[in-house]
Amino acid sequence: MKFAGDHRQGPQTRRLQLRAFEDTDAEAFFRLNSNPQVIRYTGEAPCESIASAREGIRTHPDWPLYGIGRWAVIDKISGEVIGFAGLKCLTDLNEVDLGYRFLPQYWGRGLATEASIACVAYGFDELGLGRIIGITLPQNGASMRVLEKVGMVRQEPILYEGEPAELFVIDRESYGARHNALEGP
C-alpha cells in the first residue's frame, strides 16, 4: 500500500495545522512521547532523549514507504506542536489506521476530535480510501469517545500485537452519509 503524491502537508482546521514532523520538532516530539500520561495506553517505551526523538523523526519509515503517516499537530495561535494525528498503514492488518496523541494540557478541548475529523476527511477525499480503522485499548475510554465522535462504529474486539484491543471502523459510504447530513440541504 503506497499513496502517490506528497501528503506531508496535512489538512488545516479552524484551530490546527497538520504537517509531517521536521527535525526542528524534536523537542516537542520528545515531550509528547516521553510523557507517562500520554503513552500510558500506547504500549510504547518512553522516548529517551531529544537526540533519539530527532533520530526517530529522521528515520521513521511511514512517509518513504507508504506516502502517509502521523502529522505533527500545530496550534495555530501559539505555533507550538501540541501532539500528532494522522493515518498510518498497518500492513499486518492491510488497513489504514487513524491515530492521535496530544499533550495533557490540551486534553478536553475537542482538539483530538477536530484533528481526527480532518484526518478522516483527508483519507476519504484526498487518498480515496474505502475505509479507515481505529484501534485502542479497552481501558482508554477517552480515545473510544473520539473515535465515536468521528463517526466510527465499534466492531468485535480483536487481538492486536498480542493485546486485546477495541476496533472501530468507518467506511466511505458511512462517511459520505455523515458528511452530507452535517452539511445539510
Backbone as a ProteinNet text record, in pm:
[ID]
protein_1_A
[PRIMARY]
MKFAGDHRQGPQTRRLQLRAFEDTDAEAFFRLNSNPQVIRYTGEAPCESIASAREGIRTHPDWPLYGIGRWAVIDKISGEVIGFAGLKCLTDLNEVDLGYRFLPQYWGRGLATEASIACVAYGFDELGLGRIIGITLPQNGASMRVLEKVGMVRQEPILYEGEPAELFVIDRESYGARHNALEGP
[TERTIARY]
85.3	0	90.7	89.1	169.4	82.4	80.4	-2.7	83.6	43.2	116.5	95.4	189.2	177.5	245.6	248.6	311.5	203	199.8	98.3	158.9	279.8	347	280.5	216.9	139	-3.2	-47.8	-179.8	-287.6	-402.9	-516.2	-501.9	-582.7	-595.8	-738.4	-751	-883.5	-889	-996	-1009.9	-894.5	-854.5	-752.6	-618.7	-611.4	-494.3	-437.7	-306.6	-236	-168.3	-182.3	-118.9	-16	102.9	211.2	306.4	389	487.3	583.4	630.2	730	858.7	927.1	1055.5	1159.5	1286.7	1395.1	1378.7	1329.8	1315.3	1204.6	1127	1020.2	1067.9	1196.5	1247.5	1214.3	1226.5	1197.6	1049.9	962.4	818.5	785	846.1	826.1	870.5	983.6	1032.7	934.6	889.3	793.6	668	619.1	497.9	520	625.8	646.9	727.7	756.7	819.4	725.9	611.2	516.1	439.2	450.9	384.7	232.6	168.9	24.3	-11	70.3	43	62.2	168.3	199.2	139.6	60.9	4.3	-66	-139.2	-215.9	-154	-29.2	30.1	107.5	153.6	238.5	380.9	412.9	547.3	631.9	762.9	855.9	868.3	895.6	911.3	1033.1	1021.4	1133.2	1242.3	1367.2	1474.7	1542	1544.8	1616.7	1572.4	1609.4	1580.6	1656.5	1777.5	1854.6	1784.3	1729.1	1657.5	1526.9	1464.5	1345.2	1380.5	1490.5	1534.9	1563.7	1629.7	1660.4	1531.8	1436.2	1307.9	1234	1238.2	1174.7	1244.1	1376.4	1453.5	1435.9	1426.5	1428.9	1292.7	1187.8	1055	1016.7	980.4	963.5	831.6	730.4	597.7	594.2	653.5	644.8	714.5	841.3	904.6	842.8	796.4	741.5	599.2	516.3	373.6	319.9	393.3	347.8	252.8	223.5	138.7	198.7	149.1	195.6	124.7	173	116.6	173.7	85.5	127.8	148.6	242.7	255	132	74.2	-40.3	8.2	-8.7	38.1	-81.8	-75.9	-177.1	-154.1	-254.6	-238.9	-209.4	-258.8	-236.2	-93.6	-47.1	85.5	196.6	161.6	262.8	334.7	289.6	354.1	300.6	390	347.8	285	157.5	84.8	48	81.5	51	74.1	15.7	15.6	-118.9	-149.8	-270.5	-244.8	-304.9	-288.8	-320.5	-290.7	-321.5	-193.1	-202.1	-85.7	-125.4	-41.2	-64.8	-27.2	-121	-93.4	-87.3	32.6	47.6	6.2	21.8	-17.2	-168	-246.3	-391.9	-442.4	-351.3	-387.5	-496.5	-474.3	-570.3	-496.2	-572.2	-519.7	-584.7	-500.3	-540.8	-532.6	-634.9	-634.7	-572.6	-476.7	-416	-395.3	-386.1	-367.8	-308.9	-241.3	-177.3	-155.4	-195.4	-182.2	-121.2	-51.7	-0.4	-117.4	-104.9	-218	-281.1	-203	-261.3	-358.5	-363.4	-455.4	-572.6	-580	-691.2	-819.5	-931.7	-1061.2	-1106.3	-1039.2	-1074.8	-1133.9	-1150.1	-1203.4	-1100.7	-973.1	-869.7	-843.9	-847.3	-828.6	-941	-1062.5	-1176.2	-1163.4	-1128	-1112.6	-1006.1	-891.1	-783.5	-823.7	-891.2	-930.3	-1033.7	-1129.2	-1228.6	-1156.9	-1058.6	-982.3	-902.2	-847.8	-769.9	-859	-975.8	-1069.8	-1114.4	-1147.6	-1186.6	-1074.2	-951.5	-836	-823.7	-840.9	-830.4	-930.7	-1053.7	-1156.3	-1148.4	-1134.3	-1141.1	-1012.1	-897.5	-769.6	-702.6	-713.4	-645.9	-736.5	-867.4	-960.5	-975.8	-957	-968.6	-1111.2	-1124	-1254.4	-1301.7	-1205.1	-1238.7	-1116.5	-1141.9	-1037.2	-1073.9	-973.3	-998.3	-933.2	-975.3	-912.6	-901.3	-787	-763.2	-722.8	-783.4	-747.7	-759.2	-688.8	-701.6	-838.6	-895.5	-1029.9	-1041.7	-934.7	-940.6	-925.5	-904.8	-885.3	-1018.7	-1104.6	-1236.8	-1233.8	-1138.3	-1130.9	-1105.8	-1018	-989	-1110.7	-1183.1	-1303.7	-1408.4	-1420	-1516.1	-1477.2	-1347.7	-1302.8	-1340	-1311.4	-1341.1	-1490.7	-1573.2	-1718.5	-1761.6	-1703.7	-1738.8	-1701.8	-1598.8	-1555.1	-1651.6	-1734.5	-1830.4	-1795	-1690.3	-1652.1	-1746.6	-1763.2	-1852.7	-1769	-1796.8	-1724.1	-1759.6	-1656	-1669.4	-1639.5	-1630.2	-1588.3	-1444.6	-1411.7	-1273.4	-1177.8	-1052.7	-950.2	-829.5	-739.8	-607.1	-514.8	-447.6	-353.3	-221	-116.9	16.6	12.5	-68	-75.7	-161.9	-228.6	-311	-455.9	-550.9	-690.8	-708.3	-781.6	-799.5	-940.9	-986.9	-1115	-1090.5	-1173.9	-1163.8	-1284.3	-1257.3	-1360.8	-1338.3	-1448.4	-1439.2	-1535	-1489	-1577.6	-1544.2	-1647.3	-1624.1	-1666.5	-1630.8	-1657.4	-1806.3	-1891.6	-2036	-2087.7	-2047.3	-2090.6	-2037.1	-1912.4	-1854	-1932.7	-1963.6	-2037.4	-2173.9	-2244	-2376.6	-2367.1	-2267.6	-2248	-2209.7	-2119.3	-2070.4	-2185.6	-2266.1	-2380.1	-2482.9	-2506.5	-2603.4	-2557.2	-2425.5	-2371.3	-2379.7	-2362.4	-2367.9	-2510.5	-2605.2	-2745.2	-2781.1	-2907.8	-2953.7	-2898.8
-116.4	0	123.7	197.4	319.5	425.4	543.3	651.9	748.5	773.4	863.6	1007.8	1091.3	1233.6	1267.2	1393.8	1443.8	1475.5	1395.9	1412.3	1461.5	1517.3	1563.3	1688.8	1765.5	1880.9	1832.4	1826.3	1772.8	1879.3	1842.1	1935.5	2044	2146.2	2250.9	2248.3	2288.8	2306.9	2450.6	2484.2	2619.3	2652.7	2555.3	2582	2515	2424.6	2338.6	2334.3	2315.1	2289.1	2153.3	2065.5	1933.8	1924.9	1876.7	1859.4	1753.6	1700	1599.6	1660.4	1576.2	1621.8	1658.9	1759.9	1807.9	1794	1797.7	1788.2	1890	2008.2	2114.1	2084.6	1979.9	1939.5	1839.8	1809.3	1702.1	1724.6	1846.5	1872	1847	1893.9	1871.6	1723.1	1654.2	1510.4	1436	1477.7	1417	1440.4	1564.8	1595.3	1509.5	1494.3	1416.9	1268.7	1213.2	1068.6	1019.9	1111.5	1070.8	1096.1	1155.7	1187.4	1061.5	1017.4	893.1	894.8	1010.7	1019.2	996.7	1048.6	1040	897.3	831.2	699	583.9	616.5	516	403	434	332.7	294	330.4	303.2	172.5	124.3	5.3	34.9	161.6	200.7	242.9	221.9	273.1	423.4	496.9	641.7	676.1	784.2	837.4	877.6	845.4	860.7	997.3	1066.6	1194.4	1273.1	1400.1	1482	1427.3	1378.3	1319	1196.4	1111.5	993.5	1035.6	1142.2	1194.1	1242.9	1316.5	1366.9	1250	1147.5	1029.5	957.8	949.9	888.2	961.3	1093.7	1173.9	1148.6	1147.6	1130.9	993.7	890.3	753.7	684.9	755.7	692.2	648.4	522.7	469.1	499.4	549.1	559.9	647.4	765.6	856	798.3	752.5	698.7	567	482.4	352.8	362.1	443	442.5	575.2	683.4	813.5	883.3	820.9	881.6	849.7	918.8	894.7	987.8	987.1	1075.9	1216.4	1315	1454	1518.8	1610.6	1697.5	1787.5	1808.3	1897	2026.9	2135.3	2266.1	2353.3	2411.7	2509.1	2635.9	2679.6	2796.9	2924.8	2937.6	3060.8	3068.1	2961.4	2964	2921.4	2845.8	2792.1	2670.8	2621.7	2509	2374.9	2273.8	2136.6	2086.1	2045.8	2004.7	1856	1788.9	1647.1	1595.5	1479.6	1428.9	1365.7	1357.3	1290.6	1254.2	1146.4	1110.6	966.6	928.2	796.5	716.2	588.6	501.4	368.8	317.3	185.8	78.4	-8.5	-125.2	-245.1	-277.8	-381.8	-519	-541.9	-671.5	-692.9	-585.7	-595.1	-554.3	-502.3	-447.6	-341	-250.4	-144.1	-11.8	95.9	229	270.4	307.1	335	484.4	535.6	672	669.6	757.7	767.5	912.3	937	1072.2	1062.9	1169.6	1179	1327.4	1373.4	1515	1529.8	1639.3	1671	1692.4	1650.3	1656.8	1794.7	1901.3	2034.5	2071.7	1990.8	2016.3	1918.3	1829.5	1735	1808.5	1753.3	1806.8	1930.4	1965.1	2084.6	2051	1921.2	1879.3	1878.5	1895.1	1902.9	1768.1	1658.7	1526	1496.4	1532.8	1511.4	1598.7	1724.9	1817.4	1767.7	1727.7	1676.9	1546.3	1459.6	1328.8	1340.9	1430.2	1453.2	1498.5	1586.2	1633.3	1519.5	1432.6	1318.6	1220.7	1191.5	1100.7	1161	1288.6	1355.8	1347.4	1369.8	1362	1221.1	1121.3	983.1	947.2	991.7	960.8	1054.4	1183.9	1282.5	1294.5	1284.8	1303.5	1171.4	1071.1	943.7	839.9	864.2	771	638.7	640.8	517.4	464	333.1	270.2	261.5	253.2	250.5	286.6	329.5	366.5	301.1	250.7	188.9	271.4	244.2	298.2	184.6	172.7	66.5	131.6	86.6	139.5	29.7	47.1	-46.6	-29.5	-137.4	-129.7	-29	-3.9	88.1	235	263.4	401.2	461.3	491.8	544.5	675	762.4	891.8	870.7	777.5	750.3	690.5	603.2	544.9	652.9	750.3	859.1	941.6	966.1	1039.8	961.6	832.7	751	751.6	746.2	752.1	888.6	996.2	1130.8	1150.7	1081	1088.5	1012.5	928.3	850.5	704.5	662.4	520.9	438.1	313.1	220.9	108	78.2	-28	-164	-243.4	-378.4	-478.4	-604.7	-706.3	-676.1	-694.3	-673.4	-765.6	-723	-801.7	-817.7	-904.2	-912.1	-836.1	-733.7	-659.4	-650.4	-694.1	-700.7	-776	-882.2	-969.5	-919.5	-806	-746.8	-735.9	-754.1	-728.6	-580.4	-554.2	-416.2	-397.5	-273.9	-235.7	-186.1	-232.6	-195.7	-111.4	1.8	91.4	108	124.7	133.4	239.6	310.9	396.1	366.5	349.5	327.5	451.8	450.3	566.2	600.5	499.7	524.4	590.1	538.1	596.7	738.3	758.1	891.1	988	946	1032.5	1069.7	971.3	997.3	1092.3	1070.6	1155.9	1297.6	1306.5	1436.7	1515.7	1448.8	1516.2	1560.3	1479.7	1514.8	1637.4	1647.1	1761.4	1889.5	1879.3	1997.6	2045.9	1953.4	1990.4	2008.5	2041.1	2054.6	2179.4
0	0	0	-108.7	-121.5	-186.5	-126.6	-177.5	-256.3	-380.8	-468.6	-424.8	-459.4	-428.5	-297.8	-268.5	-146.5	-44.5	60.4	163.7	295.2	287.9	409.3	466.7	382.1	428.3	447.3	570.6	600	597.8	645.2	645.5	752.1	737.7	838.9	891.8	1016.3	1074.8	1125.3	1190.4	1243.9	1339	1422.7	1525.4	1500.9	1403.3	1390.4	1248.8	1242.7	1117.1	1133.7	1036.1	1040.7	929.8	965.7	868.2	921.1	832.8	873.7	976.1	1066.8	1164	1092	1145.7	1094.1	1204.1	1167.5	1266.7	1379.4	1345.5	1445.4	1547	1523.8	1616.2	1720.8	1723.8	1810.3	1957.5	2005.9	2146.7	2177.9	2091.9	2111.1	2099.7	2004.4	1986.6	2112.4	2168.5	2292.6	2407.1	2425.1	2533.3	2522.2	2401.9	2378.8	2409.1	2355.5	2361.3	2481.1	2572.8	2699.6	2817.2	2791.4	2897.3	2937.5	3063.4	3106	3086.7	3103	3081.5	2934.7	2846	2702.7	2652.2	2695.3	2640.8	2723.1	2822.5	2912.7	2836.9	2732.2	2659.4	2525.4	2501.7	2370.6	2365.6	2479.2	2479.4	2436.1	2417.3	2373.9	2493.7	2481.1	2580.8	2561.8	2670.1	2654.7	2569	2497.3	2419.8	2519.5	2490.1	2587.9	2589.4	2476.8	2471.5	2348.9	2346.2	2228.5	2108	2131	2020.7	1963.3	2049.7	1998.8	1929.6	1978.5	1912	1771.9	1760.5	1630.1	1535.4	1586.4	1505.5	1464.6	1556	1524.2	1413.8	1417.7	1312.6	1179.2	1179.4	1055.3	992.1	1074.9	1022.3	1020.6	1062.9	1066.8	925.6	907.7	772.1	703.7	773.6	713.4	589	594.8	479.5	357.1	367	245	195.7	287.5	247.1	194.5	259.4	228.8	174.6	193.8	146.9	241.9	356.5	459.5	595.9	697.8	834.1	930.5	1053.5	1154.5	1133.2	1134.2	1118.6	1254.6	1261.7	1378.8	1379.3	1497.3	1510.5	1573.5	1501.2	1546.1	1581.4	1700.6	1742.9	1661.3	1587.4	1500.3	1577.3	1699	1775	1828	1893.7	1955.5	1859.9	1755.5	1665.1	1721.5	1836.6	1904.6	1854.9	1852	1827.1	1955.9	1948.6	2069	2067.9	1959.5	1950.4	1810.3	1783.3	1646.8	1616.1	1487.6	1439.1	1293.9	1252	1112.1	1084	961.6	910.2	895.2	925.4	920	857.8	770.4	711.8	812.7	841.4	926.3	832	787.2	685.9	738.9	869.7	924.6	917.3	913.9	901.8	762.7	679.2	548.5	562.6	657.6	689.2	705.6	701.3	734	865.8	960.8	1098.7	1127.5	1195.3	1246.4	1385.1	1408.7	1540.9	1579.3	1709.2	1760.5	1899.8	1936.5	2067.9	2095.3	2213.8	2249.1	2387.9	2408.4	2541.5	2637.3	2762.4	2857	2872.9	2864.4	2883	2771	2664	2553	2550.8	2649	2657.3	2696.3	2656.6	2697.9	2622.4	2514.7	2436.3	2299.7	2273.1	2143.4	2032.1	2065.2	1962.1	1895.2	1972.6	1912.7	1814.7	1850.9	1761.6	1637.3	1656.1	1543.1	1445.5	1498.4	1413.1	1346.3	1420.4	1366.6	1255.9	1271.4	1165.2	1037.9	1052.2	935.9	872.5	954.6	903.2	828	882.2	815.9	682.7	682.4	557.9	455.4	499.1	410	352	437.7	392.8	284.4	300.8	201.2	81	105.2	-3.2	-84.4	-18.7	-88.3	-126.2	-39.9	-64.7	-129.9	-127.8	-189.8	-116.4	14.9	92	92	107.4	118.9	262.6	355.7	497.8	579.4	701.4	796.8	929.3	998.6	1128.7	1238.7	1361.1	1480.9	1580.2	1643.8	1742.1	1872.8	1982.6	2113.3	2218	2326.7	2437.9	2502.7	2556.4	2614.7	2729	2801.4	2915.6	2875.6	2747.6	2703	2655	2750.5	2719.7	2642.5	2673.2	2603.3	2453.9	2421.1	2280.6	2210.7	2279.6	2220.7	2191.2	2279.1	2256.1	2133.5	2114.5	1995.4	1869.8	1868.2	1750.3	1719.6	1822.1	1801.3	1747.6	1798.8	1751.3	1604.7	1560.1	1421	1330	1389.5	1311.7	1298.7	1367.5	1362.3	1449	1407.5	1476.4	1536	1661.4	1732.3	1671.2	1650.2	1597.4	1709.6	1674.2	1771	1813.4	1941.7	1985	1908.7	1898.8	1829.5	1920.2	1881.1	1941.6	1847.7	1899.1	1816.5	1890.9	1823.4	1883.2	2016.1	2018.8	2135	2249.2	2231.1	2337.1	2292	2384.6	2348.1	2314.3	2207.4	2162.5	2109	2117	2059.3	1917.4	1825.6	1685.2	1645.9	1582.9	1531.7	1382	1306.6	1160.3	1108.8	1006.6	925.9	780.7	698.9	556.7	478.6	351	265.2	262	252.9	244.8	372.8	488	616.2	632.1	590.9	597.5	510.1	386	294.8	349.2	404.9	461.5	580.1	664.7	784.7	740.7	646.3	598.1	535.6	452.5	388.1	490.9	593.1	696.6	775.1	799.4	873.4	792.9	661.4	574	552.3	557.4	537	391.7	363.5	223.6	156.6
[MASK]
+++++++++++++++++++++++++++++++++++++++++++++++++++++++++++++++++++++++++++++++++++++++++++++++++++++++++++++++++++++++++++++++++++++++++++++++++++++++++++++++++++++++++++++++++++++++++

